[in-house]
Amino acid sequence: MKKILFIGGTKFIGSMLVNKFLDEKISVYIFSHSAPINNKAHYIPGDRNNNDDLRQLKESIKGQVFDLVYDMCCYTPLQARQMAEMLIPHTKHLIFFSSAAVYAKTEYFPLNEKSEIGAHPSFGDYGTNKAAAEVIYDEACKKHDVGLTIFRPHYILGPGDYFMRHQYFYSRLEKGIPIDLPGNGESLIQFAFASDVALLFYDIPNKQTVQTDVINIASPEIMSLVGTVNLFAKSAKQKPLIRHINYEDYDLNEQFFYDDYFPFPNLNLVLDVTHAEQDYGFQGLRLVDYIDDLFNEWTLNKQNYQILPTPFQ
């Protein structure tokens, strides 16, 4: 029987993948600090940052070979190095959930998979750590002749998003609270629908013909921040109260602003997704095509969302 191991995988994209594999009667193992909702998976409780738990994982997979290993929650080079040493000898193919935040700051767009990797002040250590983890996995997989897929998604939206991005908009629209938009709102970004991302994660290992591949993931649709706000308002049949904020007036840096007071940074970030489309058949939905799903989830679960206070007047 085909066997798959997830590091993480109990939330959002991971849980979608786990359920899809289990529906196909594939044996799924999950190493995570939180138990999977689907009790058909083989659950190995543990925290990847805990050495005792890592020893337990090593013992649990002794003598096993997994067709696929998905690392869904690697954020530091140390985490990548520990998992590479432990898991790559036990698998035929590794899938790493990286990020578009690995790309260096630039004014030239769109960014393809060969664009420069490096520091971006808006993403801080998150992007540089993801980039370093990519290198560690790449070197280890080549050493052991193991397949590797590195996914670099843009901002992922969809029901079950634990970052609660769409909830930010709908909560404020419903209560008539201003949406605090960084800058003039003209920065350009893209989104990816969670179901599209999960399908690509699922399909690519069967289609990949090279040992290592790096793949951008996003809808080809490009939107401004203010256009995004207006689309959410339209779906909720509300008129948005937009408040343009110069975060420097409040002694806030950009990263702190968007992490705490707005879901997205005030910067242009546009990906070229030609590789995913032409070589893997990826067809990313536009936000307008699934925004009703986001609104419906908000309607059902809005009691679980708390609006954070802001310092802006």
C-alpha positions as CSV (number, residue, x, y, z in Angstrom):
1,M,0.0,0.0,0.0
2,K,1.2,3.5,-0.8
3,K,2.3,5.4,2.3
4,I,2.6,9.1,2.9
5,L,4.1,11.1,5.8
6,F,3.1,14.6,6.7
7,I,5.1,16.9,9.0
8,G,2.3,19.1,10.1
9,G,-0.7,18.8,8.0
10,T,-3.6,19.0,10.4
11,K,-4.8,22.5,9.3
12,F,-5.9,24.2,6.1
13,I,-3.9,22.9,3.0
14,G,-2.5,20.0,5.0
15,S,-5.9,18.8,6.2
16,M,-7.3,19.0,2.6
17,L,-4.5,16.8,1.3
18,V,-4.7,14.3,4.2
19,N,-8.5,13.8,3.6
20,K,-7.9,13.4,-0.2
21,F,-5.3,10.7,0.3
22,L,-7.4,8.9,3.0
23,D,-10.4,8.9,0.7
24,E,-8.2,7.0,-1.8
25,K,-7.4,4.4,0.9
26,I,-3.8,5.5,1.1
27,S,-2.0,5.0,4.4
28,V,-1.2,8.5,5.9
29,Y,1.1,9.2,8.8
30,I,1.0,12.6,10.5
31,F,3.7,14.0,12.9
32,S,2.2,17.1,14.5
33,H,1.7,18.7,17.9
34,S,-2.1,18.8,17.2
35,A,-4.2,15.7,16.4
36,P,-5.7,15.4,12.9
37,I,-9.5,15.7,12.6
38,N,-9.6,12.6,10.5
39,N,-8.9,9.7,12.8
40,K,-8.1,7.4,10.0
41,A,-4.6,8.8,9.8
42,H,-1.7,7.3,11.8
43,Y,-1.0,10.0,14.3
44,I,2.5,10.5,15.7
45,P,2.2,13.2,18.4
46,G,5.1,15.6,18.7
47,D,6.6,18.9,18.3
48,R,9.4,19.3,15.7
49,N,11.2,21.7,18.0
50,N,11.4,19.1,20.7
51,N,14.4,16.7,20.5
52,D,12.6,14.0,22.5
53,D,9.7,14.1,20.1
54,L,12.0,13.9,17.1
55,R,13.6,10.8,18.6
56,Q,10.1,9.3,18.9
57,L,9.4,10.2,15.2
58,K,12.7,8.5,14.2
59,E,11.7,5.4,16.1
60,S,8.2,5.4,14.7
61,I,9.4,5.4,11.0
62,K,12.3,3.0,11.5
63,G,12.3,0.5,8.6
64,Q,9.6,2.2,6.7
65,V,9.8,3.8,3.2
66,F,7.3,6.5,2.3
67,D,6.3,7.2,-1.2
68,L,5.9,10.9,-0.3
69,V,6.9,13.2,2.6
70,Y,5.2,16.5,2.9
71,D,6.9,19.1,5.1
72,M,4.1,21.6,5.7
73,C,5.5,23.6,8.6
74,C,9.3,24.2,8.2
75,Y,10.3,27.7,9.1
76,T,14.0,27.6,9.9
77,P,17.2,26.1,8.5
78,L,17.6,24.0,11.7
79,Q,14.2,22.4,11.2
80,A,15.0,21.6,7.6
81,R,18.4,20.1,8.5
82,Q,16.9,17.9,11.2
83,M,14.1,16.6,9.0
84,A,16.5,16.2,6.0
85,E,18.8,13.9,8.0
86,M,15.9,11.9,9.4
87,L,13.4,11.6,6.6
88,I,15.1,11.7,3.2
89,P,16.6,8.2,3.6
90,H,13.0,7.0,4.2
91,T,11.3,8.5,1.1
92,K,11.3,8.6,-2.7
93,H,10.0,12.2,-3.0
94,L,9.9,15.2,-0.6
95,I,7.5,18.2,-1.0
96,F,8.4,21.4,0.8
97,F,5.9,24.1,1.5
98,S,8.0,27.2,1.0
99,S,6.8,30.7,0.2
100,A,6.9,33.6,-2.3
101,A,8.6,35.5,0.5
102,V,11.9,34.0,-0.5
103,Y,12.4,36.4,-3.4
104,A,14.7,39.4,-2.9
105,K,13.2,42.9,-2.9
106,T,12.9,44.2,-6.5
107,E,11.0,46.6,-8.7
108,Y,11.0,44.2,-11.6
109,F,8.0,41.9,-12.0
110,P,6.7,39.3,-12.5
111,L,9.0,37.0,-10.5
112,N,9.7,33.6,-12.0
113,E,11.3,30.7,-10.3
114,K,14.8,31.8,-11.4
115,S,14.4,35.3,-10.0
116,E,16.9,36.3,-7.3
117,I,16.4,34.9,-3.8
118,G,17.3,37.0,-0.9
119,A,16.3,39.4,1.9
120,H,13.1,41.4,1.8
121,P,12.6,43.9,4.6
122,S,8.9,43.3,4.6
123,F,9.2,39.6,5.4
124,G,12.2,39.7,7.7
125,D,13.6,36.4,8.8
126,Y,10.6,34.5,7.5
127,G,11.7,34.7,3.9
128,T,15.4,34.2,4.4
129,N,14.8,31.2,6.6
130,K,12.5,29.6,4.1
131,A,15.1,30.2,1.4
132,A,17.8,28.6,3.5
133,A,15.6,25.6,4.2
134,E,15.1,25.2,0.4
135,V,18.9,25.0,-0.1
136,I,19.2,22.4,2.7
137,Y,16.5,20.2,1.3
138,D,17.8,20.6,-2.3
139,E,21.3,19.5,-1.3
140,A,20.1,16.6,0.8
141,C,17.7,15.3,-1.9
142,K,20.4,15.4,-4.6
143,K,22.8,13.6,-2.3
144,H,20.3,10.7,-1.8
145,D,18.8,10.8,-5.3
146,V,15.4,11.7,-4.0
147,G,12.8,13.8,-5.8
148,L,12.1,17.2,-4.5
149,T,9.3,19.7,-5.1
150,I,9.5,23.2,-3.7
151,F,6.3,25.2,-3.8
152,R,6.3,29.0,-3.5
153,P,2.7,30.1,-3.0
154,H,1.5,33.6,-2.8
155,Y,-1.2,34.6,-0.3
156,I,-3.5,31.7,0.1
157,L,-7.2,32.3,0.8
158,G,-10.0,29.8,1.5
159,P,-12.3,28.3,4.1
160,G,-10.2,27.1,7.1
161,D,-7.5,29.8,6.7
162,Y,-6.1,30.0,10.2
163,F,-4.6,33.4,9.4
164,M,-8.2,34.6,9.2
165,R,-7.5,37.0,6.3
166,H,-11.0,37.1,4.9
167,Q,-12.5,37.3,8.4
168,Y,-10.5,40.6,8.9
169,F,-12.5,42.2,6.1
170,Y,-15.9,40.8,6.8
171,S,-15.8,41.6,10.5
172,R,-15.1,45.2,9.9
173,L,-17.5,45.6,7.0
174,E,-20.3,44.1,9.1
175,K,-19.8,46.5,12.0
176,G,-18.9,49.5,10.0
177,I,-15.4,49.7,11.4
178,P,-12.7,51.3,9.2
179,I,-10.4,49.1,7.3
180,D,-6.9,50.5,8.0
181,L,-5.2,50.3,4.6
182,P,-1.4,50.8,4.6
183,G,-0.3,53.6,2.3
184,N,-2.4,54.5,-0.8
185,G,-3.6,51.0,-1.4
186,E,-2.2,50.8,-4.9
187,S,0.3,48.0,-4.3
188,L,-0.3,45.0,-6.5
189,I,-0.6,41.4,-5.1
190,Q,-2.0,38.0,-6.1
191,F,-3.9,35.3,-4.3
192,A,-4.2,31.6,-4.5
193,F,-7.3,29.6,-3.7
194,A,-6.7,26.9,-1.1
195,S,-8.3,24.2,-3.1
196,D,-6.2,25.0,-6.1
197,V,-3.1,24.9,-4.0
198,A,-4.0,21.6,-2.4
199,L,-4.7,20.1,-5.9
200,L,-1.3,21.1,-7.2
201,F,0.4,19.7,-4.1
202,Y,-1.5,16.5,-4.7
203,D,-0.9,16.2,-8.5
204,I,2.7,17.3,-9.0
205,P,4.7,14.4,-7.6
206,N,3.0,12.2,-10.2
207,K,3.7,14.6,-13.1
208,Q,7.2,15.9,-12.2
209,T,9.9,14.7,-14.6
210,V,13.0,16.3,-13.1
211,Q,14.5,15.5,-9.8
212,T,14.1,18.9,-8.3
213,D,11.5,21.5,-9.3
214,V,10.5,24.9,-7.9
215,I,7.0,26.1,-8.6
216,N,5.3,29.4,-8.1
217,I,1.6,29.2,-7.1
218,A,-0.9,32.0,-7.6
219,S,-3.8,33.0,-9.7
220,P,-2.7,35.0,-12.7
221,E,-5.1,37.7,-11.6
222,I,-3.3,40.8,-10.2
223,M,-5.1,43.0,-7.7
224,S,-4.4,46.2,-5.8
225,L,-4.9,46.3,-2.1
226,V,-7.8,48.8,-2.4
227,G,-9.3,46.7,-5.2
228,T,-9.2,43.7,-2.8
229,V,-11.0,45.7,-0.1
230,N,-13.7,46.8,-2.5
231,L,-14.2,43.2,-3.8
232,F,-14.7,41.9,-0.3
233,A,-17.1,44.8,0.4
234,K,-19.1,44.0,-2.8
235,S,-19.5,40.3,-1.8
236,A,-20.8,41.4,1.6
237,K,-23.1,44.1,0.1
238,Q,-21.4,46.7,2.2
239,K,-19.8,50.0,1.6
240,P,-16.2,50.0,2.9
241,L,-14.9,52.6,5.3
242,I,-11.3,52.8,4.2
243,R,-8.7,54.6,6.3
244,H,-5.4,55.2,4.6
245,I,-2.6,54.9,7.2
246,N,1.0,56.1,7.1
247,Y,2.3,53.6,9.6
248,E,5.4,55.7,10.2
249,D,3.3,58.4,11.8
250,Y,2.6,55.8,14.6
251,D,6.2,54.6,14.9
252,L,5.3,51.3,13.4
253,N,7.4,49.4,10.9
254,E,5.7,47.9,7.8
255,Q,6.0,44.4,9.0
256,F,4.4,45.1,12.4
257,F,1.6,47.0,10.7
258,Y,0.5,44.3,8.3
259,D,1.0,41.5,10.8
260,D,-1.3,43.1,13.4
261,Y,-3.6,45.6,11.6
262,F,-3.9,44.5,8.0
263,P,-3.6,41.1,6.4
264,F,-1.1,42.1,3.6
265,P,2.0,44.3,3.3
266,N,2.1,47.5,1.4
267,L,4.3,46.3,-1.5
268,N,4.2,45.0,-5.0
269,L,4.6,41.3,-5.3
270,V,3.6,39.6,-8.6
271,L,4.6,36.1,-9.5
272,D,4.9,34.5,-13.0
273,V,3.0,31.2,-12.8
274,T,3.7,30.1,-16.4
275,H,5.6,27.1,-15.2
276,A,2.7,25.8,-13.1
277,E,0.2,26.5,-15.9
278,Q,2.1,25.1,-18.9
279,D,4.0,22.2,-17.3
280,Y,1.5,21.1,-14.7
281,G,-1.9,22.3,-16.0
282,F,-2.5,24.6,-13.1
283,Q,-5.5,26.9,-13.5
284,G,-5.8,29.3,-10.5
285,L,-9.3,30.7,-9.8
286,R,-9.8,34.4,-9.6
287,L,-10.8,35.8,-6.2
288,V,-14.2,36.7,-7.5
289,D,-14.8,33.0,-8.4
290,Y,-14.6,31.8,-4.8
291,I,-15.3,34.9,-2.7
292,D,-18.8,33.6,-2.0
293,D,-17.3,30.6,-0.3
294,L,-15.3,32.9,1.9
295,F,-18.4,35.0,2.8
296,N,-20.4,31.9,3.6
297,E,-17.7,30.5,5.9
298,W,-17.6,33.9,7.6
299,T,-21.4,33.9,8.1
300,L,-21.2,30.4,9.7
301,N,-18.2,31.0,12.0
302,K,-18.1,34.7,12.7
303,Q,-18.7,34.2,16.4
304,N,-15.2,32.8,16.6
305,Y,-13.5,35.9,15.3
306,Q,-12.4,38.8,17.6
307,I,-11.7,42.2,16.2
308,L,-8.4,43.5,17.5
309,P,-8.2,47.2,18.6
310,T,-6.0,49.5,16.6
311,P,-4.1,52.6,17.6
312,F,-5.3,54.6,14.7
313,Q,-7.6,57.6,15.0
